[in-house]
Amino acid sequence: MTKEEVLDIIKDAGFGFLATVEGNQPRVRPMMPVLTDDGKKLLLALLKRSRTIQQVQTNPRLEVCFVDRKMWYCRVAGKGIISDNLDHKIFVWNSTPMLRQYFSGPEDENYVLMEIDIESVEAMTPHQKEPEFIDLSE
């Protein structure tokens, strides 16, 4: 699978399933992460009251799984950090119109940004016997 095919999976899926850990229990929820232009980070908006924030602060290891309509998938593993990067908040705001129903703008006090530093990407199609690792930063 190529880097371009993985990027298509992420774009086509629209939603990814973010997995964090709370204690010894995995927690998974649908999210709308945005990939940075350099392919090194996923960015996503969280509500200030979100339990995800505490989970990531306690254990930053996480994964986002994207599945497209053809059942091709990619799993993005990395470390999450809560960030105040206004440029990234604006980028996510401009990339995700749905945020307007939750926040008044990028400077809304309830809008919390999480940056996921991508460490590995594993991808697979239904026709493959094993997943392969893809470098998105090249």
N, C-alpha and C positions, 0 to 999 in steps of 0.2 A: 504494500500500500504506500502511496506517495504522501508527501507533506500536504499537497494540494487536496488530495482526497480526504485527509483528516480535517483540514480546514473546512471543507464542504460539509462534513458530518456535523461539525460544531455549528456552522451557520444554518444548515437545514433543520437540525433538531430544534433550534430555538431555545429549548429548555435543557438544562442539565440536572442531574440528580446529585446534589452535594451530600457527601457523607462525612460526618464528624463523629467524635466519640464523647459520650457523657458517662463518666465512671468507666464501667466495663461494657456499656451498651452502645452499639452503633446507632446513630441518628441520621436518617436520610430524608431529604426534602427537595422538591423541585425548585430550581432557581434559574435566573436568566443572566449568566455570566457573560462578560464581554472580553474577548481576546485582544490584548494590546497588539499594535501593528508589528512589533518585533517578535511576537510569538513567545515571549518569555513569561507573561503574566496573564492570569484571568482576573478580572475585576468584577465585583458585584456589590450591589446596594443591599443594606440590611436596615431594618427598623431598629432604633435605639433600644427598644425593649426585647429584642430577639435573644432567645437562649443560645443561638449560634455564637454570639459574641463571647460569652463566658466559656463555651466549649472550646473555641479556638484559642482563647487566652490560656486555658488550662492545658490543652494539647493541640498544638498547631498542625499536626499531621492530618491531612484530609485527602479526599479524592472526589472528582466530579466525573460522572459517567454520562456520555452523550450517545443517543441511539437515533439513527435517522429512519426514514420510511422504508428503506431497503433492508433494515435490520443490520446495517453496518454499525459498529460501535467504536468508541474510543474512551479510554479511561485516563484521566489526567490526574496524576498524583503530585502533591507538593506540600508546601507549608503556607498556612494562612496567617496574615497579620492584619490587625485593625489599623487603618491609616487615616491621616487627615489631609492627604494629598489632594488639594483643590482641583488641580488640572485633571487628575484621574476621576474625581467626582463629576466634573463637567463632562468628560469624555463618556462616562457611563450614562449620565443624564441625557446627553444628546443621542446616544445609541439605543436608549430604551424608553420609548414614549410611554410605556405602561407605568413608569415611575411617577408620572404626574398625578395618578390617583392616590399616591401615598405621601408624596412630599411636595412642598411648595417650590422647591428649587434645590440646586446643589449646596446651598448654604443652610438649608433647613436643619435645625438642631436634632431632628429625629432621623436624619439621613446619615448612616454610618457606612463607610467604605471598607470592604475587605479586599485585600490584594492577595492573590495566591501566586507564589513563586513556583513556577512549573519545574519539577524535577524530572519527571518522566511521563511519556505518553505511550500507552499500549493500545493497539488498534487491531481490529479483525473484521472480516466479512464472513457471512455464512458459508462461503466456499473454501475458506482456509481451515487448516487443521490445527494451527497454533497462532496465537496473536503475535504481532511484531512490534518492536519499539521504533518510534518515529521521533526525530528531532525537529521541533517546530521553530527553533531559533536560527536555523541555517538559512 
